[in-house]
Amino acid sequence: MGELIMKKNIFILSLLFSVSLNAQYYMITFVNVPAENQEEFVNIETEYWAEGKQANIDAGNQIAWGLVRKVGGNPNDSWTHAFINVYESAEDMTSPGVGPSGSLSSSLVTSGTLSSYQADFHWVVKSSIPQSGERLDGQVTVWNFASPENLSGFINENNNLWKPFFESNDTGRISWGVGLKLNPRSNNLSTVMTWDGYSSLAEALNSLDIDPSFNPPRGSKMDEYDPDGWTAQVIVQDIMWIN
């Protein structure tokens, strides 16, 4: 058993060291905002905090920032909204960057009293199809989480089979990608995620419907790499996105 755990740890380390220096990194911060606070929370984040994020982007400290809401409510009392911060490097992701201007401080203090912090998750992009053109107002994304038995097989197949498949077939997606979780890791947390961007909620919901006639790309071994399938699928909708 000890030898198996050691081999697994060595594999994870080797996978981390193989990450391209040109890869993008991103952090997702989950927050829970009670229904009665959501309007004020969104106003403060988009009118005030976004100014500091735009300053970070303009200074070259990060690539993009976004605020999304979870579609479908909060049945498990877990999280309702999430922030996405995108960076060029792990160094940028762990640097403080530029803060908001002093004149905004009194308004910004209010934001923290309207929500409860849940968790930060750090990721690295392993493969992606960027969206062409500007993001659409209210566009949605399906976040798919998994804990594949064969992590490298899952990532390699997504990059070598599924990416070309999505690029050459009209599936309704306007963006797609695969992320490897860097931190935190545990047996009860997903290790990878993929995302599928759509222009509307209807498009996203249609994508989640089962199509018995669908055939995966030829040569797919995803049932072998990830026999348990998705551990969770969540639809999020843009509230604000700047880059």
Buried (B, 14 or more C-beta within 10 A) or exposed (E): EEEEEEEEEEEBEEBEEEBEEEBBBBBBBBBBBEEEBBEBBBBBBBEBBBBBBBBBBEEEBBBBBBBBBBBEEBEEEEBBBBBBBBBBBBEBBEEEBBEBEEEBEEBBEBBEEBBBEBEEBBBBBBBBBEBEEEBBEEBBBBBBBBBBEBBBBBBBBBBEBBBEBBEEEEBBBBBBBBBBBBEEEEEEEBBBBBBBBBBBBEBBBEBEEEEEEEEEBEEBBBEEBBEEEBBEBBBBBBBBBBE
